[in-house]
Amino acid sequence: MRIVVTIQHPGHVHFFRHPIEELTARGHEVSVFARENDVAIDLLEAYDIDHEVLAGESNSLVSLAAVQATYETRLLRRVRRIDPDVVTAIGGVAASHVGSMTRAKSLVYYDTEHATFVTTLAYPFADVICTPECYRDDLGPKQVTYPGYHELAYLHPDRFAPDPAVLDAVGLGYEDRYAVVRLSSWQASHDVGHGGVDEPGAIVDRLEDAGLRVLLAAEGTLPPELESYQFTTSPDRMHDLLAYADVVLSEGATTAAEAAVLGTPAVYVNPLSLGYTDELGGKYGLLFGFHGAKRHVRGLERAASIVEQPRSTWVRRRQRLLEDQIDVADLVVQQLETLARSHRTDRTPPVANTG
């Protein structure tokens, strides 16, 4: 069977990495098409995933429209040539559009309720929309839900074991206590109207007062006095750092959720909550969300206090999570094979009766 995977963000590489490997090993033809966005292409190369880049980066919401149009036009040409059974993506604006204009079925994964760019432009054209059970919206008969999170497609213990060698790579010892702080650029389509930290220096000072080394992962430009806190490591090693951290403070939901499913307590500071961040916090106590007024101040104080709790607290809470949730990579493989098989059967012409 033939399957097309589209990649438009680094997180998409992580999500589809293991399904691509397993589907290929089972003899399916898997074609991967990407556009440049942050370290997405670097990750594809780090994981040795064959791919073709169809479009460059966008540096604003205005340029995103032009980039998206270029990407979809080029993707449509490739899909018409390949004639796949299924086109799949996270978000899936391009995948659902191209699927609706070809014989392919589109399978879209998503977990972000407030991303109206996707809900408006992708969902009406998608054949199947797959969301976590904690997704708040009812999308009708197209929707399929599952007990899990995107992050468990690549950070489930059957898929990932952290490598302590990463500590030496960033100048840390195994006994060092440290925090990873991830600051967003606020340039994504679902970030319109929101903003981030005004004084990152205050975060560094408070966490250092709590006895932590601070590693900054900032998408924007840091003040000169904080540049030494910005760590550098290959993009495929970020999860190793999250796994060994004592706490993660993040403006981005994905980084916070990644830390949480790894058993590292996460403080998520953002104007908006999501179904999966609420569940990771309210049900499992692995994520602490701060969304209202003075959210950065309140979140910072929570991050500083978290380190006083024993690590066994988070190990126990993570184990409970893993008892409830599935290896999402297995689900993706199963869904793609099932949809491709059923679609291939549907479009096979009947054998003529010559009797």
C-alpha positions in Angstrom: 0.0 0.0 0.0 1.1 3.6 -0.6 1.0 6.2 2.1 2.0 9.9 2.0 3.1 11.7 5.2 3.3 15.5 5.2 5.5 17.3 7.7 5.2 21.0 8.5 6.6 21.3 12.0 9.4 19.6 14.1 6.8 17.9 16.3 5.3 16.2 13.2 8.7 14.5 12.6 8.7 13.1 16.2 5.1 11.9 15.9 5.5 10.1 12.6 9.0 8.8 13.0 8.2 5.4 14.4 5.1 4.8 12.2 7.2 5.6 9.1 9.8 3.1 10.2 7.3 0.4 10.9 5.2 0.9 7.8 8.3 0.8 5.7 9.5 -2.4 7.4 6.1 -4.0 6.6 6.6 -3.4 2.9 4.4 -0.3 2.4 5.6 2.5 0.2 5.9 5.6 2.4 6.6 9.0 0.8 7.4 12.0 3.1 7.0 15.6 2.0 8.0 18.5 4.2 8.4 22.3 4.3 11.1 24.1 6.2 10.1 25.1 9.6 12.5 25.6 12.5 14.4 22.3 12.9 12.0 20.0 11.0 14.4 19.2 8.2 17.3 18.8 10.6 15.2 16.2 12.5 14.3 14.3 9.3 18.0 14.1 8.5 19.0 13.1 12.0 16.5 10.2 11.9 17.6 9.3 8.4 14.0 9.7 7.0 13.9 10.0 3.2 12.0 13.1 2.3 11.5 15.9 -0.2 11.3 19.5 0.8 8.4 21.3 -1.1 8.5 24.8 0.4 10.6 27.1 2.6 9.9 28.8 5.9 7.5 31.6 6.5 8.5 34.5 8.8 5.0 36.0 9.3 1.3 35.1 9.1 1.2 37.0 5.8 4.0 35.0 4.2 2.5 31.7 5.6 -0.4 32.0 3.1 2.0 32.1 0.2 4.2 29.3 1.6 1.1 27.2 2.2 -0.2 27.7 -1.3 3.2 26.7 -2.8 3.4 23.6 -0.5 -0.1 22.5 -1.4 0.4 23.0 -5.2 3.6 20.9 -5.2 2.1 18.3 -2.9 -0.9 17.9 -5.2 1.4 17.2 -8.1 3.3 14.5 -6.2 0.2 12.9 -4.9 -1.3 12.7 -8.4 1.9 11.0 -9.6 2.2 8.6 -6.6 -1.6 7.8 -6.4 -1.4 6.8 -2.7 -4.1 5.1 -0.7 -3.8 7.6 2.3 -2.4 11.0 2.9 -1.8 11.8 6.6 -0.6 14.7 8.6 -0.9 16.6 11.9 -3.3 19.5 11.4 -3.7 18.4 7.8 -4.6 21.5 5.9 -2.6 20.5 2.9 -3.3 16.8 3.3 -7.0 17.2 3.5 -7.2 19.6 0.6 -5.0 17.3 -1.6 -6.9 14.2 -0.5 -10.2 15.8 -1.6 -8.8 16.5 -5.1 -7.4 13.0 -5.6 -8.3 9.4 -5.0 -6.5 9.3 -1.7 -8.2 9.3 1.7 -7.0 11.8 4.3 -6.3 10.9 7.9 -5.7 14.0 10.1 -4.3 14.0 13.7 -4.8 17.0 15.9 -5.0 18.0 19.6 -5.3 21.8 19.7 -8.9 23.0 20.1 -8.3 26.7 19.6 -6.3 26.5 16.3 -9.1 27.8 14.1 -6.8 27.8 11.1 -6.9 24.0 11.1 -10.5 23.6 12.3 -11.8 25.9 9.5 -9.5 24.9 6.6 -8.7 21.2 7.3 -11.6 19.5 9.1 -14.3 20.1 6.5 -12.1 18.3 3.8 -10.7 15.5 5.9 -12.0 11.9 5.7 -11.0 10.9 9.2 -10.0 13.2 12.1 -8.2 11.5 15.0 -8.0 13.2 18.4 -7.1 12.3 22.0 -10.1 11.3 24.1 -9.5 14.5 26.2 -10.0 16.7 23.1 -12.9 19.0 24.1 -14.8 19.4 20.8 -17.2 17.0 19.3 -16.3 16.8 15.6 -19.1 14.5 14.5 -18.9 11.2 12.6 -15.5 11.9 11.1 -13.9 11.9 14.6 -12.1 8.9 16.1 -10.7 9.3 19.6 -8.1 7.3 21.5 -6.7 7.2 25.1 -3.3 9.0 24.6 -1.4 12.1 23.6 0.6 12.9 20.5 3.7 12.8 22.7 3.2 9.1 23.5 3.9 8.4 19.8 7.6 9.0 20.5 8.0 9.2 24.3 6.2 6.1 25.4 8.8 3.9 27.3 8.5 1.3 24.5 9.8 4.0 22.1 12.2 6.1 24.1 14.8 5.7 26.8 16.7 8.8 27.8 20.5 9.0 27.3 22.4 10.5 30.2 25.3 11.4 27.9 23.3 14.5 26.9 24.1 16.0 30.3 27.8 16.1 29.6 27.1 17.6 26.2 25.5 20.7 27.8 28.0 20.9 30.7 26.0 19.3 33.4 26.9 16.5 35.8 24.5 13.7 36.7 24.0 15.1 40.2 23.3 18.7 39.0 19.8 20.0 39.5 18.5 22.0 36.6 15.4 23.5 35.0 14.6 23.7 31.2 12.8 26.9 30.3 11.2 27.1 26.9 10.1 30.6 25.7 8.0 30.8 22.6 8.2 33.2 19.6 4.4 33.6 19.5 4.5 33.5 15.7 2.3 30.4 15.1 -1.1 30.9 13.5 -2.8 29.9 16.8 -0.8 32.4 18.8 -2.4 35.6 17.3 -3.3 38.0 20.1 -1.1 36.5 22.8 2.3 37.3 24.2 5.1 35.9 26.2 7.6 36.7 29.0 8.6 40.4 29.3 11.5 39.8 31.7 13.2 36.4 31.1 16.0 37.5 33.5 13.6 37.3 36.4 12.9 33.7 35.6 16.6 32.8 35.6 17.2 34.7 38.9 14.3 33.0 40.7 15.2 29.5 39.6 18.8 30.0 40.4 17.7 31.2 43.9 15.9 27.8 44.2 19.2 26.0 43.6 18.8 25.1 39.9 21.0 25.5 36.9 18.9 27.1 34.1 18.9 26.0 30.5 17.0 28.4 28.2 15.4 27.3 24.9 14.2 30.6 23.5 12.7 30.9 20.0 13.2 34.7 19.9 16.3 36.8 20.7 17.5 36.9 24.2 19.1 39.9 26.0 22.9 39.8 25.8 23.3 39.1 29.5 21.2 35.8 29.1 22.9 34.4 26.0 25.1 32.2 28.1 22.0 30.4 29.4 20.8 29.4 25.9 22.0 25.8 25.5 22.9 24.2 22.2 22.4 20.5 21.4 21.2 18.6 18.4 17.4 18.8 18.1 17.0 15.0 18.5 18.5 15.2 22.0 16.0 17.7 23.5 13.9 14.9 25.0 16.9 13.5 26.9 17.3 16.9 28.6 13.6 17.0 29.5 13.7 13.6 31.0 16.5 14.4 33.4 15.4 17.9 34.4 14.0 18.6 37.8 11.4 20.9 36.4 10.3 22.3 33.0 8.8 25.8 32.6 7.3 26.3 29.1 5.1 28.7 27.2 4.6 25.9 24.7 2.1 23.2 25.3 4.0 20.5 23.4 7.2 20.9 25.5 5.2 20.9 28.7 3.4 17.8 27.7 6.6 16.1 26.6 8.1 16.7 30.0 4.9 15.5 31.8 4.7 12.1 30.0 8.4 11.6 30.7 7.7 12.1 34.4 9.3 15.5 34.8 6.9 18.1 36.4 6.0 20.8 34.0 4.7 24.3 34.5 2.7 25.5 31.5 2.4 29.3 31.2 0.1 30.3 28.4 -3.2 32.4 28.0 -5.0 29.3 26.7 -5.5 25.8 28.1 -6.0 22.6 26.1 -7.8 19.4 26.7 -4.6 17.4 27.0 -2.8 19.9 29.3 -5.8 20.0 31.6 -5.9 16.2 31.8 -2.1 15.9 32.4 -2.6 18.4 35.3 -6.1 17.6 36.7 -6.0 13.8 36.3 -2.3 13.0 36.7 -0.7 15.9 38.5 2.2 16.1 36.2 1.5 19.5 34.6 0.6 22.8 36.3 -1.2 25.3 34.1 -1.3 29.0 34.6 -3.5 31.0 32.2 -4.8 34.2 33.8 -3.5 37.4 35.1 0.1 37.3 36.4 0.4 33.8 35.0 4.2 34.1 34.6 4.7 35.3 38.2 2.5 32.5 39.6 3.9 29.9 37.3 7.5 30.8 38.2 6.8 30.5 41.9 5.2 27.0 41.3 8.2 25.9 39.3 10.5 27.0 42.1 8.5 25.1 44.8 8.2 21.9 42.7 11.8 21.0 43.3 11.1 20.5 47.0 9.1 17.4 46.2 10.9 14.0 45.9 11.4 12.6 42.4 9.4 9.5 43.5 6.3 11.6 43.4 6.6 12.1 39.7 7.7 8.5 39.0 4.5 7.3 40.7 2.2 9.7 38.8 3.8 8.9 35.5 3.3 5.2 36.1 -0.4 5.8 36.6 -0.6 7.7 33.3 1.1 4.9 31.4 -1.4 2.4 32.9 -4.2 4.4 31.3 -2.7 5.6 28.0 -1.5 3.7 24.9 1.5 3.7 22.7 0.2 6.1 20.1 2.7 5.0 17.4 1.0 1.6 17.4 -2.3 3.2 16.9 -1.1 5.3 13.9 0.3 2.3 12.1 -3.0 0.4 12.7 -5.1 3.2 11.5 -3.1 3.9 8.4 -3.0 0.3 7.4 -6.8 -0.2 8.0 -7.8 2.9 6.1 -5.4 2.2 3.2 -6.7 -1.4 3.0 -10.3 -0.5 3.0 -9.8 2.3 0.5 -7.9 0.0 -1.8 -10.7 -2.5 -1.7 -13.3 0.2 -2.4 -11.5 1.5 -5.4 -10.7 -1.9 -7.0 -13.0 -2.4 -10.0 -15.2 -5.5 -9.8 -14.3 -8.5 -11.8 -16.5 -8.8 -14.9 -18.9 -11.7 -15.0 -18.1 -13.6 -18.2 -20.3 -16.6 -17.4 
